[in-house]
Amino acid sequence: MKMFRILAICCFMLGMLLAFEPAIAQDQMVEFSSAPQQNIEMADTLRQDGKIYVVVAVLLTVLAGVLFYLIALDRKVGRLEKQLKDEYVNR
């Protein structure tokens, strides 16, 4: 249960970051180096066609699947630990 709470907090923070990131990125243009800025053609094309949302949706689906798997695994391990503890106490 402890792991579930930690993962829930991490997911909430990630969601908040993703929710506010586009507004921050569009308002500020910060150059981190003195090298000329490179245009990434693929990202611009995906953004213009609206396909960037498909990429984000797929990534979020994969992350949700991994999160679900970790939560299920944590529950199984918790049940096994409880079962082992009960068997040890009953001896």
PyMOL Python script that loads the backbone (N, CA, C, O; Angstrom):
from pymol import cmd

cmd.read_pdbstr("""\
ATOM      1  N   MET A   1       0.825  -1.186   0.000  1.00  0.00           N
ATOM      2  CA  MET A   1       0.000   0.000   0.000  1.00  0.00           C
ATOM      3  C   MET A   1       0.872   1.254   0.000  1.00  0.00           C
ATOM      4  O   MET A   1       0.520   2.278  -0.586  1.00  0.00           O
ATOM      5  N   LYS A   2       2.012   1.145   0.669  1.00  0.00           N
ATOM      6  CA  LYS A   2       2.926   2.280   0.719  1.00  0.00           C
ATOM      7  C   LYS A   2       3.448   2.626  -0.681  1.00  0.00           C
ATOM      8  O   LYS A   2       3.569   3.797  -1.039  1.00  0.00           O
ATOM      9  N   MET A   3       3.754   1.590  -1.460  1.00  0.00           N
ATOM     10  CA  MET A   3       4.262   1.808  -2.810  1.00  0.00           C
ATOM     11  C   MET A   3       3.186   2.443  -3.687  1.00  0.00           C
ATOM     12  O   MET A   3       3.484   3.287  -4.532  1.00  0.00           O
ATOM     13  N   PHE A   4       1.934   2.033  -3.481  1.00  0.00           N
ATOM     14  CA  PHE A   4       0.824   2.602  -4.240  1.00  0.00           C
ATOM     15  C   PHE A   4       0.725   4.102  -4.006  1.00  0.00           C
ATOM     16  O   PHE A   4       0.516   4.860  -4.952  1.00  0.00           O
ATOM     17  N   ARG A   5       0.869   4.532  -2.785  1.00  0.00           N
ATOM     18  CA  ARG A   5       0.797   5.962  -2.474  1.00  0.00           C
ATOM     19  C   ARG A   5       1.948   6.729  -3.120  1.00  0.00           C
ATOM     20  O   ARG A   5       1.753   7.824  -3.649  1.00  0.00           O
ATOM     21  N   ILE A   6       3.128   6.158  -3.075  1.00  0.00           N
ATOM     22  CA  ILE A   6       4.287   6.810  -3.679  1.00  0.00           C
ATOM     23  C   ILE A   6       4.095   6.933  -5.189  1.00  0.00           C
ATOM     24  O   ILE A   6       4.355   7.987  -5.770  1.00  0.00           O
ATOM     25  N   LEU A   7       3.635   5.846  -5.823  1.00  0.00           N
ATOM     26  CA  LEU A   7       3.408   5.881  -7.265  1.00  0.00           C
ATOM     27  C   LEU A   7       2.283   6.840  -7.634  1.00  0.00           C
ATOM     28  O   LEU A   7       2.346   7.510  -8.664  1.00  0.00           O
ATOM     29  N   ALA A   8       1.255   6.906  -6.792  1.00  0.00           N
ATOM     30  CA  ALA A   8       0.153   7.835  -7.063  1.00  0.00           C
ATOM     31  C   ALA A   8       0.643   9.281  -7.002  1.00  0.00           C
ATOM     32  O   ALA A   8       0.261  10.101  -7.838  1.00  0.00           O
ATOM     33  N   ILE A   9       1.472   9.592  -6.035  1.00  0.00           N
ATOM     34  CA  ILE A   9       2.025  10.941  -5.911  1.00  0.00           C
ATOM     35  C   ILE A   9       2.910  11.259  -7.112  1.00  0.00           C
ATOM     36  O   ILE A   9       2.845  12.363  -7.653  1.00  0.00           O
ATOM     37  N   CYS A  10       3.739  10.298  -7.535  1.00  0.00           N
ATOM     38  CA  CYS A  10       4.599  10.512  -8.705  1.00  0.00           C
ATOM     39  C   CYS A  10       3.773  10.740  -9.967  1.00  0.00           C
ATOM     40  O   CYS A  10       4.096  11.611 -10.774  1.00  0.00           O
ATOM     41  N   CYS A  11       2.714   9.962 -10.137  1.00  0.00           N
ATOM     42  CA  CYS A  11       1.851  10.141 -11.311  1.00  0.00           C
ATOM     43  C   CYS A  11       1.159  11.495 -11.285  1.00  0.00           C
ATOM     44  O   CYS A  11       1.032  12.154 -12.317  1.00  0.00           O
ATOM     45  N   PHE A  12       0.713  11.908 -10.110  1.00  0.00           N
ATOM     46  CA  PHE A  12       0.069  13.209  -9.991  1.00  0.00           C
ATOM     47  C   PHE A  12       1.044  14.325 -10.359  1.00  0.00           C
ATOM     48  O   PHE A  12       0.684  15.254 -11.082  1.00  0.00           O
ATOM     49  N   MET A  13       2.271  14.233  -9.864  1.00  0.00           N
ATOM     50  CA  MET A  13       3.270  15.253 -10.155  1.00  0.00           C
ATOM     51  C   MET A  13       3.622  15.253 -11.647  1.00  0.00           C
ATOM     52  O   MET A  13       3.801  16.316 -12.242  1.00  0.00           O
ATOM     53  N   LEU A  14       3.722  14.071 -12.247  1.00  0.00           N
ATOM     54  CA  LEU A  14       4.006  13.981 -13.675  1.00  0.00           C
ATOM     55  C   LEU A  14       2.866  14.583 -14.492  1.00  0.00           C
ATOM     56  O   LEU A  14       3.095  15.290 -15.473  1.00  0.00           O
ATOM     57  N   GLY A  15       1.649  14.295 -14.076  1.00  0.00           N
ATOM     58  CA  GLY A  15       0.490  14.868 -14.766  1.00  0.00           C
ATOM     59  C   GLY A  15       0.470  16.382 -14.679  1.00  0.00           C
ATOM     60  O   GLY A  15       0.160  17.059 -15.659  1.00  0.00           O
ATOM     61  N   MET A  16       0.797  16.913 -13.519  1.00  0.00           N
ATOM     62  CA  MET A  16       0.837  18.364 -13.359  1.00  0.00           C
ATOM     63  C   MET A  16       1.941  18.964 -14.226  1.00  0.00           C
ATOM     64  O   MET A  16       1.759  20.025 -14.822  1.00  0.00           O
ATOM     65  N   LEU A  17       3.065  18.294 -14.293  1.00  0.00           N
ATOM     66  CA  LEU A  17       4.164  18.773 -15.125  1.00  0.00           C
ATOM     67  C   LEU A  17       3.768  18.789 -16.592  1.00  0.00           C
ATOM     68  O   LEU A  17       4.047  19.751 -17.306  1.00  0.00           O
ATOM     69  N   LEU A  18       3.117  17.719 -17.040  1.00  0.00           N
ATOM     70  CA  LEU A  18       2.693  17.653 -18.438  1.00  0.00           C
ATOM     71  C   LEU A  18       1.588  18.654 -18.736  1.00  0.00           C
ATOM     72  O   LEU A  18       1.482  19.142 -19.861  1.00  0.00           O
ATOM     73  N   ALA A  19       0.773  18.961 -17.752  1.00  0.00           N
ATOM     74  CA  ALA A  19      -0.325  19.894 -17.971  1.00  0.00           C
ATOM     75  C   ALA A  19       0.189  21.329 -18.130  1.00  0.00           C
ATOM     76  O   ALA A  19      -0.357  22.094 -18.925  1.00  0.00           O
ATOM     77  N   PHE A  20       1.216  21.694 -17.391  1.00  0.00           N
ATOM     78  CA  PHE A  20       1.703  23.068 -17.425  1.00  0.00           C
ATOM     79  C   PHE A  20       2.883  23.272 -18.358  1.00  0.00           C
ATOM     80  O   PHE A  20       3.228  24.415 -18.656  1.00  0.00           O
ATOM     81  N   GLU A  21       3.505  22.220 -18.823  1.00  0.00           N
ATOM     82  CA  GLU A  21       4.700  22.327 -19.658  1.00  0.00           C
ATOM     83  C   GLU A  21       4.448  23.056 -20.971  1.00  0.00           C
ATOM     84  O   GLU A  21       5.261  23.909 -21.330  1.00  0.00           O
ATOM     85  N   PRO A  22       3.360  22.776 -21.725  1.00  0.00           N
ATOM     86  CA  PRO A  22       3.188  23.490 -22.999  1.00  0.00           C
ATOM     87  C   PRO A  22       3.043  24.991 -22.819  1.00  0.00           C
ATOM     88  O   PRO A  22       3.554  25.759 -23.635  1.00  0.00           O
ATOM     89  N   ALA A  23       2.359  25.425 -21.770  1.00  0.00           N
ATOM     90  CA  ALA A  23       2.188  26.858 -21.550  1.00  0.00           C
ATOM     91  C   ALA A  23       3.526  27.518 -21.229  1.00  0.00           C
ATOM     92  O   ALA A  23       3.802  28.629 -21.682  1.00  0.00           O
ATOM     93  N   ILE A  24       4.338  26.842 -20.459  1.00  0.00           N
ATOM     94  CA  ILE A  24       5.645  27.390 -20.092  1.00  0.00           C
ATOM     95  C   ILE A  24       6.563  27.418 -21.310  1.00  0.00           C
ATOM     96  O   ILE A  24       7.270  28.398 -21.543  1.00  0.00           O
ATOM     97  N   ALA A  25       6.547  26.333 -22.085  1.00  0.00           N
ATOM     98  CA  ALA A  25       7.457  26.231 -23.218  1.00  0.00           C
ATOM     99  C   ALA A  25       7.124  27.240 -24.307  1.00  0.00           C
ATOM    100  O   ALA A  25       8.031  27.723 -24.985  1.00  0.00           O
ATOM    101  N   GLN A  26       5.859  27.570 -24.494  1.00  0.00           N
ATOM    102  CA  GLN A  26       5.491  28.494 -25.549  1.00  0.00           C
ATOM    103  C   GLN A  26       5.733  29.943 -25.149  1.00  0.00           C
ATOM    104  O   GLN A  26       5.980  30.783 -26.014  1.00  0.00           O
ATOM    105  N   ASP A  27       5.668  30.250 -23.864  1.00  0.00           N
ATOM    106  CA  ASP A  27       5.857  31.621 -23.419  1.00  0.00           C
ATOM    107  C   ASP A  27       7.322  32.030 -23.384  1.00  0.00           C
ATOM    108  O   ASP A  27       7.647  33.195 -23.610  1.00  0.00           O
ATOM    109  N   GLN A  28       8.188  31.100 -23.109  1.00  0.00           N
ATOM    110  CA  GLN A  28       9.599  31.438 -22.925  1.00  0.00           C
ATOM    111  C   GLN A  28      10.449  30.675 -23.931  1.00  0.00           C
ATOM    112  O   GLN A  28      10.274  29.473 -24.129  1.00  0.00           O
ATOM    113  N   MET A  29      11.336  31.366 -24.538  1.00  0.00           N
ATOM    114  CA  MET A  29      12.314  30.723 -25.399  1.00  0.00           C
ATOM    115  C   MET A  29      13.689  31.007 -24.796  1.00  0.00           C
ATOM    116  O   MET A  29      14.173  32.138 -24.844  1.00  0.00           O
ATOM    117  N   VAL A  30      14.304  29.991 -24.239  1.00  0.00           N
ATOM    118  CA  VAL A  30      15.579  30.149 -23.568  1.00  0.00           C
ATOM    119  C   VAL A  30      16.622  29.362 -24.345  1.00  0.00           C
ATOM    120  O   VAL A  30      16.427  28.185 -24.649  1.00  0.00           O
ATOM    121  N   GLU A  31      17.716  30.010 -24.660  1.00  0.00           N
ATOM    122  CA  GLU A  31      18.810  29.320 -25.326  1.00  0.00           C
ATOM    123  C   GLU A  31      19.808  28.877 -24.268  1.00  0.00           C
ATOM    124  O   GLU A  31      20.241  29.673 -23.435  1.00  0.00           O
ATOM    125  N   PHE A  32      20.166  27.609 -24.308  1.00  0.00           N
ATOM    126  CA  PHE A  32      21.079  27.062 -23.319  1.00  0.00           C
ATOM    127  C   PHE A  32      22.518  27.035 -23.806  1.00  0.00           C
ATOM    128  O   PHE A  32      23.436  26.814 -23.016  1.00  0.00           O
ATOM    129  N   SER A  33      22.720  27.254 -25.072  1.00  0.00           N
ATOM    130  CA  SER A  33      24.088  27.264 -25.575  1.00  0.00           C
ATOM    131  C   SER A  33      24.223  28.372 -26.611  1.00  0.00           C
ATOM    132  O   SER A  33      23.235  28.953 -27.061  1.00  0.00           O
ATOM    133  N   SER A  34      25.451  28.643 -26.972  1.00  0.00           N
ATOM    134  CA  SER A  34      25.688  29.686 -27.964  1.00  0.00           C
ATOM    135  C   SER A  34      25.607  29.139 -29.387  1.00  0.00           C
ATOM    136  O   SER A  34      25.713  29.895 -30.353  1.00  0.00           O
ATOM    137  N   ALA A  35      25.416  27.809 -29.515  1.00  0.00           N
ATOM    138  CA  ALA A  35      25.312  27.204 -30.840  1.00  0.00           C
ATOM    139  C   ALA A  35      24.001  27.623 -31.494  1.00  0.00           C
ATOM    140  O   ALA A  35      23.013  27.869 -30.803  1.00  0.00           O
ATOM    141  N   PRO A  36      23.987  27.704 -32.805  1.00  0.00           N
ATOM    142  CA  PRO A  36      22.741  28.076 -33.482  1.00  0.00           C
ATOM    143  C   PRO A  36      21.642  27.050 -33.197  1.00  0.00           C
ATOM    144  O   PRO A  36      21.889  25.847 -33.101  1.00  0.00           O
ATOM    145  N   GLN A  37      20.435  27.567 -33.069  1.00  0.00           N
ATOM    146  CA  GLN A  37      19.299  26.710 -32.741  1.00  0.00           C
ATOM    147  C   GLN A  37      18.937  25.852 -33.946  1.00  0.00           C
ATOM    148  O   GLN A  37      18.840  26.341 -35.071  1.00  0.00           O
ATOM    149  N   GLN A  38      18.738  24.562 -33.687  1.00  0.00           N
ATOM    150  CA  GLN A  38      18.402  23.643 -34.765  1.00  0.00           C
ATOM    151  C   GLN A  38      16.888  23.452 -34.803  1.00  0.00           C
ATOM    152  O   GLN A  38      16.245  23.312 -33.763  1.00  0.00           O
ATOM    153  N   ASN A  39      16.339  23.446 -35.988  1.00  0.00           N
ATOM    154  CA  ASN A  39      14.917  23.165 -36.136  1.00  0.00           C
ATOM    155  C   ASN A  39      14.732  21.664 -36.277  1.00  0.00           C
ATOM    156  O   ASN A  39      15.368  21.027 -37.117  1.00  0.00           O
ATOM    157  N   ILE A  40      13.875  21.113 -35.466  1.00  0.00           N
ATOM    158  CA  ILE A  40      13.590  19.687 -35.535  1.00  0.00           C
ATOM    159  C   ILE A  40      12.336  19.533 -36.385  1.00  0.00           C
ATOM    160  O   ILE A  40      11.217  19.795 -35.943  1.00  0.00           O
ATOM    161  N   GLU A  41      12.558  19.108 -37.598  1.00  0.00           N
ATOM    162  CA  GLU A  41      11.495  19.072 -38.586  1.00  0.00           C
ATOM    163  C   GLU A  41      10.380  18.099 -38.210  1.00  0.00           C
ATOM    164  O   GLU A  41       9.201  18.392 -38.406  1.00  0.00           O
ATOM    165  N   MET A  42      10.761  16.936 -37.668  1.00  0.00           N
ATOM    166  CA  MET A  42       9.767  15.925 -37.340  1.00  0.00           C
ATOM    167  C   MET A  42       8.810  16.425 -36.251  1.00  0.00           C
ATOM    168  O   MET A  42       7.600  16.227 -36.351  1.00  0.00           O
ATOM    169  N   ALA A  43       9.344  17.061 -35.231  1.00  0.00           N
ATOM    170  CA  ALA A  43       8.500  17.551 -34.148  1.00  0.00           C
ATOM    171  C   ALA A  43       7.554  18.636 -34.640  1.00  0.00           C
ATOM    172  O   ALA A  43       6.387  18.672 -34.248  1.00  0.00           O
ATOM    173  N   ASP A  44       8.047  19.508 -35.484  1.00  0.00           N
ATOM    174  CA  ASP A  44       7.183  20.556 -36.037  1.00  0.00           C
ATOM    175  C   ASP A  44       6.065  19.964 -36.884  1.00  0.00           C
ATOM    176  O   ASP A  44       4.919  20.408 -36.813  1.00  0.00           O
ATOM    177  N   THR A  45       6.405  18.960 -37.684  1.00  0.00           N
ATOM    178  CA  THR A  45       5.403  18.326 -38.539  1.00  0.00           C
ATOM    179  C   THR A  45       4.350  17.612 -37.707  1.00  0.00           C
ATOM    180  O   THR A  45       3.155  17.722 -37.983  1.00  0.00           O
ATOM    181  N   LEU A  46       4.798  16.871 -36.674  1.00  0.00           N
ATOM    182  CA  LEU A  46       3.845  16.170 -35.813  1.00  0.00           C
ATOM    183  C   LEU A  46       2.936  17.156 -35.089  1.00  0.00           C
ATOM    184  O   LEU A  46       1.741  16.908 -34.931  1.00  0.00           O
ATOM    185  N   ARG A  47       3.501  18.257 -34.658  1.00  0.00           N
ATOM    186  CA  ARG A  47       2.712  19.259 -33.940  1.00  0.00           C
ATOM    187  C   ARG A  47       1.701  19.912 -34.877  1.00  0.00           C
ATOM    188  O   ARG A  47       0.559  20.147 -34.483  1.00  0.00           O
ATOM    189  N   GLN A  48       2.104  20.205 -36.102  1.00  0.00           N
ATOM    190  CA  GLN A  48       1.199  20.838 -37.057  1.00  0.00           C
ATOM    191  C   GLN A  48       0.059  19.909 -37.464  1.00  0.00           C
ATOM    192  O   GLN A  48      -1.079  20.350 -37.626  1.00  0.00           O
ATOM    193  N   ASP A  49       0.365  18.628 -37.628  1.00  0.00           N
ATOM    194  CA  ASP A  49      -0.654  17.667 -38.049  1.00  0.00           C
ATOM    195  C   ASP A  49      -1.531  17.202 -36.891  1.00  0.00           C
ATOM    196  O   ASP A  49      -2.537  16.529 -37.117  1.00  0.00           O
ATOM    197  N   GLY A  50      -1.171  17.545 -35.660  1.00  0.00           N
ATOM    198  CA  GLY A  50      -1.932  17.109 -34.507  1.00  0.00           C
ATOM    199  C   GLY A  50      -1.594  15.691 -34.070  1.00  0.00           C
ATOM    200  O   GLY A  50      -2.266  15.131 -33.203  1.00  0.00           O
ATOM    201  N   LYS A  51      -0.567  15.113 -34.658  1.00  0.00           N
ATOM    202  CA  LYS A  51      -0.194  13.739 -34.321  1.00  0.00           C
ATOM    203  C   LYS A  51       0.647  13.656 -33.056  1.00  0.00           C
ATOM    204  O   LYS A  51       0.873  12.567 -32.529  1.00  0.00           O
ATOM    205  N   ILE A  52       1.105  14.784 -32.574  1.00  0.00           N
ATOM    206  CA  ILE A  52       1.897  14.774 -31.347  1.00  0.00           C
ATOM    207  C   ILE A  52       1.056  14.264 -30.186  1.00  0.00           C
ATOM    208  O   ILE A  52       1.577  13.679 -29.236  1.00  0.00           O
ATOM    209  N   TYR A  53      -0.257  14.494 -30.273  1.00  0.00           N
ATOM    210  CA  TYR A  53      -1.154  14.017 -29.220  1.00  0.00           C
ATOM    211  C   TYR A  53      -1.262  12.496 -29.242  1.00  0.00           C
ATOM    212  O   TYR A  53      -1.461  11.872 -28.200  1.00  0.00           O
ATOM    213  N   VAL A  54      -1.134  11.905 -30.409  1.00  0.00           N
ATOM    214  CA  VAL A  54      -1.128  10.447 -30.505  1.00  0.00           C
ATOM    215  C   VAL A  54       0.126   9.896 -29.835  1.00  0.00           C
ATOM    216  O   VAL A  54       0.065   8.900 -29.114  1.00  0.00           O
ATOM    217  N   VAL A  55       1.246  10.538 -30.072  1.00  0.00           N
ATOM    218  CA  VAL A  55       2.499  10.111 -29.452  1.00  0.00           C
ATOM    219  C   VAL A  55       2.398  10.225 -27.933  1.00  0.00           C
ATOM    220  O   VAL A  55       2.802   9.314 -27.210  1.00  0.00           O
ATOM    221  N   VAL A  56       1.864  11.334 -27.456  1.00  0.00           N
ATOM    222  CA  VAL A  56       1.707  11.522 -26.011  1.00  0.00           C
ATOM    223  C   VAL A  56       0.746  10.491 -25.444  1.00  0.00           C
ATOM    224  O   VAL A  56       0.990   9.955 -24.363  1.00  0.00           O
ATOM    225  N   ALA A  57      -0.340  10.200 -26.148  1.00  0.00           N
ATOM    226  CA  ALA A  57      -1.309   9.210 -25.680  1.00  0.00           C
ATOM    227  C   ALA A  57      -0.689   7.819 -25.582  1.00  0.00           C
ATOM    228  O   ALA A  57      -0.939   7.090 -24.622  1.00  0.00           O
ATOM    229  N   VAL A  58       0.115   7.455 -26.571  1.00  0.00           N
ATOM    230  CA  VAL A  58       0.780   6.148 -26.543  1.00  0.00           C
ATOM    231  C   VAL A  58       1.761   6.079 -25.375  1.00  0.00           C
ATOM    232  O   VAL A  58       1.810   5.076 -24.663  1.00  0.00           O
ATOM    233  N   LEU A  59       2.534   7.131 -25.179  1.00  0.00           N
ATOM    234  CA  LEU A  59       3.481   7.143 -24.064  1.00  0.00           C
ATOM    235  C   LEU A  59       2.766   7.049 -22.721  1.00  0.00           C
ATOM    236  O   LEU A  59       3.203   6.316 -21.834  1.00  0.00           O
ATOM    237  N   LEU A  60       1.676   7.784 -22.570  1.00  0.00           N
ATOM    238  CA  LEU A  60       0.922   7.719 -21.317  1.00  0.00           C
ATOM    239  C   LEU A  60       0.291   6.354 -21.112  1.00  0.00           C
ATOM    240  O   LEU A  60       0.199   5.881 -19.979  1.00  0.00           O
ATOM    241  N   THR A  61      -0.146   5.713 -22.192  1.00  0.00           N
ATOM    242  CA  THR A  61      -0.702   4.364 -22.087  1.00  0.00           C
ATOM    243  C   THR A  61       0.358   3.369 -21.630  1.00  0.00           C
ATOM    244  O   THR A  61       0.094   2.522 -20.776  1.00  0.00           O
ATOM    245  N   VAL A  62       1.536   3.469 -22.190  1.00  0.00           N
ATOM    246  CA  VAL A  62       2.625   2.579 -21.784  1.00  0.00           C
ATOM    247  C   VAL A  62       2.994   2.820 -20.315  1.00  0.00           C
ATOM    248  O   VAL A  62       3.174   1.870 -19.554  1.00  0.00           O
ATOM    249  N   LEU A  63       3.104   4.080 -19.927  1.00  0.00           N
ATOM    250  CA  LEU A  63       3.424   4.382 -18.533  1.00  0.00           C
ATOM    251  C   LEU A  63       2.324   3.907 -17.588  1.00  0.00           C
ATOM    252  O   LEU A  63       2.619   3.422 -16.495  1.00  0.00           O
ATOM    253  N   ALA A  64       1.068   4.037 -17.989  1.00  0.00           N
ATOM    254  CA  ALA A  64      -0.040   3.552 -17.162  1.00  0.00           C
ATOM    255  C   ALA A  64       0.022   2.035 -17.031  1.00  0.00           C
ATOM    256  O   ALA A  64      -0.247   1.495 -15.957  1.00  0.00           O
ATOM    257  N   GLY A  65       0.371   1.347 -18.106  1.00  0.00           N
ATOM    258  CA  GLY A  65       0.518  -0.112 -18.048  1.00  0.00           C
ATOM    259  C   GLY A  65       1.618  -0.541 -17.105  1.00  0.00           C
ATOM    260  O   GLY A  65       1.450  -1.484 -16.333  1.00  0.00           O
ATOM    261  N   VAL A  66       2.735   0.141 -17.165  1.00  0.00           N
ATOM    262  CA  VAL A  66       3.847  -0.169 -16.254  1.00  0.00           C
ATOM    263  C   VAL A  66       3.434   0.108 -14.807  1.00  0.00           C
ATOM    264  O   VAL A  66       3.740  -0.675 -13.908  1.00  0.00           O
ATOM    265  N   LEU A  67       2.745   1.216 -14.589  1.00  0.00           N
ATOM    266  CA  LEU A  67       2.270   1.559 -13.250  1.00  0.00           C
ATOM    267  C   LEU A  67       1.299   0.503 -12.730  1.00  0.00           C
ATOM    268  O   LEU A  67       1.396   0.076 -11.580  1.00  0.00           O
ATOM    269  N   PHE A  68       0.361   0.081 -13.584  1.00  0.00           N
ATOM    270  CA  PHE A  68      -0.593  -0.952 -13.195  1.00  0.00           C
ATOM    271  C   PHE A  68       0.133  -2.247 -12.840  1.00  0.00           C
ATOM    272  O   PHE A  68      -0.207  -2.896 -11.851  1.00  0.00           O
ATOM    273  N   TYR A  69       1.114  -2.622 -13.630  1.00  0.00           N
ATOM    274  CA  TYR A  69       1.891  -3.834 -13.367  1.00  0.00           C
ATOM    275  C   TYR A  69       2.630  -3.740 -12.036  1.00  0.00           C
ATOM    276  O   TYR A  69       2.657  -4.704 -11.271  1.00  0.00           O
ATOM    277  N   LEU A  70       3.225  -2.588 -11.758  1.00  0.00           N
ATOM    278  CA  LEU A  70       3.951  -2.427 -10.499  1.00  0.00           C
ATOM    279  C   LEU A  70       3.013  -2.499  -9.299  1.00  0.00           C
ATOM    280  O   LEU A  70       3.365  -3.081  -8.273  1.00  0.00           O
ATOM    281  N   ILE A  71       1.841  -1.923  -9.419  1.00  0.00           N
ATOM    282  CA  ILE A  71       0.878  -1.967  -8.323  1.00  0.00           C
ATOM    283  C   ILE A  71       0.408  -3.402  -8.097  1.00  0.00           C
ATOM    284  O   ILE A  71       0.328  -3.853  -6.955  1.00  0.00           O
ATOM    285  N   ALA A  72       0.098  -4.120  -9.176  1.00  0.00           N
ATOM    286  CA  ALA A  72      -0.330  -5.513  -9.052  1.00  0.00           C
ATOM    287  C   ALA A  72       0.778  -6.365  -8.439  1.00  0.00           C
ATOM    288  O   ALA A  72       0.511  -7.218  -7.592  1.00  0.00           O
ATOM    289  N   LEU A  73       2.004  -6.137  -8.860  1.00  0.00           N
ATOM    290  CA  LEU A  73       3.140  -6.881  -8.317  1.00  0.00           C
ATOM    291  C   LEU A  73       3.340  -6.582  -6.835  1.00  0.00           C
ATOM    292  O   LEU A  73       3.642  -7.482  -6.052  1.00  0.00           O
ATOM    293  N   ASP A  74       3.172  -5.328  -6.454  1.00  0.00           N
ATOM    294  CA  ASP A  74       3.299  -4.941  -5.051  1.00  0.00           C
ATOM    295  C   ASP A  74       2.238  -5.638  -4.204  1.00  0.00           C
ATOM    296  O   ASP A  74       2.529  -6.093  -3.098  1.00  0.00           O
ATOM    297  N   ARG A  75       1.018  -5.724  -4.711  1.00  0.00           N
ATOM    298  CA  ARG A  75      -0.050  -6.410  -3.971  1.00  0.00           C
ATOM    299  C   ARG A  75       0.249  -7.895  -3.819  1.00  0.00           C
ATOM    300  O   ARG A  75       0.040  -8.458  -2.744  1.00  0.00           O
ATOM    301  N   LYS A  76       0.730  -8.530  -4.867  1.00  0.00           N
ATOM    302  CA  LYS A  76       1.053  -9.954  -4.795  1.00  0.00           C
ATOM    303  C   LYS A  76       2.173 -10.207  -3.788  1.00  0.00           C
ATOM    304  O   LYS A  76       2.101 -11.146  -2.994  1.00  0.00           O
ATOM    305  N   VAL A  77       3.193  -9.380  -3.824  1.00  0.00           N
ATOM    306  CA  VAL A  77       4.306  -9.537  -2.884  1.00  0.00           C
ATOM    307  C   VAL A  77       3.818  -9.308  -1.456  1.00  0.00           C
ATOM    308  O   VAL A  77       4.239 -10.008  -0.535  1.00  0.00           O
ATOM    309  N   GLY A  78       2.935  -8.333  -1.272  1.00  0.00           N
ATOM    310  CA  GLY A  78       2.371  -8.080   0.055  1.00  0.00           C
ATOM    311  C   GLY A  78       1.588  -9.273   0.575  1.00  0.00           C
ATOM    312  O   GLY A  78       1.705  -9.633   1.746  1.00  0.00           O
ATOM    313  N   ARG A  79       0.779  -9.894  -0.299  1.00  0.00           N
ATOM    314  CA  ARG A  79       0.030 -11.094   0.106  1.00  0.00           C
ATOM    315  C   ARG A  79       0.968 -12.236   0.459  1.00  0.00           C
ATOM    316  O   ARG A  79       0.745 -12.937   1.446  1.00  0.00           O
ATOM    317  N   LEU A  80       2.019 -12.433  -0.339  1.00  0.00           N
ATOM    318  CA  LEU A  80       2.981 -13.498  -0.049  1.00  0.00           C
ATOM    319  C   LEU A  80       3.716 -13.249   1.267  1.00  0.00           C
ATOM    320  O   LEU A  80       3.952 -14.183   2.033  1.00  0.00           O
ATOM    321  N   GLU A  81       4.073 -12.007   1.527  1.00  0.00           N
ATOM    322  CA  GLU A  81       4.739 -11.683   2.787  1.00  0.00           C
ATOM    323  C   GLU A  81       3.819 -11.951   3.972  1.00  0.00           C
ATOM    324  O   GLU A  81       4.247 -12.491   4.992  1.00  0.00           O
ATOM    325  N   LYS A  82       2.555 -11.569   3.829  1.00  0.00           N
ATOM    326  CA  LYS A  82       1.592 -11.802   4.902  1.00  0.00           C
ATOM    327  C   LYS A  82       1.384 -13.294   5.131  1.00  0.00           C
ATOM    328  O   LYS A  82       1.320 -13.748   6.274  1.00  0.00           O
ATOM    329  N   GLN A  83       1.278 -14.058   4.045  1.00  0.00           N
ATOM    330  CA  GLN A  83       1.103 -15.498   4.146  1.00  0.00           C
ATOM    331  C   GLN A  83       2.315 -16.143   4.816  1.00  0.00           C
ATOM    332  O   GLN A  83       2.158 -17.017   5.669  1.00  0.00           O
ATOM    333  N   LEU A  84       3.497 -15.729   4.444  1.00  0.00           N
ATOM    334  CA  LEU A  84       4.724 -16.263   5.039  1.00  0.00           C
ATOM    335  C   LEU A  84       4.808 -15.910   6.516  1.00  0.00           C
ATOM    336  O   LEU A  84       5.215 -16.735   7.334  1.00  0.00           O
ATOM    337  N   LYS A  85       4.424 -14.689   6.857  1.00  0.00           N
ATOM    338  CA  LYS A  85       4.439 -14.257   8.249  1.00  0.00           C
ATOM    339  C   LYS A  85       3.441 -15.068   9.069  1.00  0.00           C
ATOM    340  O   LYS A  85       3.747 -15.476  10.190  1.00  0.00           O
ATOM    341  N   ASP A  86       2.243 -15.306   8.516  1.00  0.00           N
ATOM    342  CA  ASP A  86       1.232 -16.095   9.222  1.00  0.00           C
ATOM    343  C   ASP A  86       1.698 -17.528   9.437  1.00  0.00           C
ATOM    344  O   ASP A  86       1.473 -18.100  10.504  1.00  0.00           O
ATOM    345  N   GLU A  87       2.341 -18.109   8.438  1.00  0.00           N
ATOM    346  CA  GLU A  87       2.854 -19.483   8.590  1.00  0.00           C
ATOM    347  C   GLU A  87       3.953 -19.540   9.632  1.00  0.00           C
ATOM    348  O   GLU A  87       4.041 -20.512  10.383  1.00  0.00           O
ATOM    349  N   TYR A  88       4.791 -18.520   9.691  1.00  0.00           N
ATOM    350  CA  TYR A  88       5.876 -18.493  10.663  1.00  0.00           C
ATOM    351  C   TYR A  88       5.331 -18.355  12.081  1.00  0.00           C
ATOM    352  O   TYR A  88       5.844 -18.987  13.003  1.00  0.00           O
ATOM    353  N   VAL A  89       4.291 -17.532  12.264  1.00  0.00           N
ATOM    354  CA  VAL A  89       3.708 -17.319  13.584  1.00  0.00           C
ATOM    355  C   VAL A  89       2.971 -18.562  14.060  1.00  0.00           C
ATOM    356  O   VAL A  89       2.990 -18.862  15.254  1.00  0.00           O
ATOM    357  N   ASN A  90       2.322 -19.294  13.156  1.00  0.00           N
ATOM    358  CA  ASN A  90       1.550 -20.485  13.531  1.00  0.00           C
ATOM    359  C   ASN A  90       2.418 -21.679  13.877  1.00  0.00           C
ATOM    360  O   ASN A  90       1.893 -22.661  14.401  1.00  0.00           O
ATOM    361  N   ARG A  91       3.688 -21.652  13.620  1.00  0.00           N
ATOM    362  CA  ARG A  91       4.576 -22.790  13.921  1.00  0.00           C
ATOM    363  C   ARG A  91       4.916 -22.836  15.340  1.00  0.00           C
ATOM    364  O   ARG A  91       5.652 -23.724  15.770  1.00  0.00           O
TER     365      ARG A  91
END
""", "prot")
cmd.dss("prot")
cmd.show_as("cartoon", "prot")
cmd.util.cbc("prot")
cmd.orient("prot")
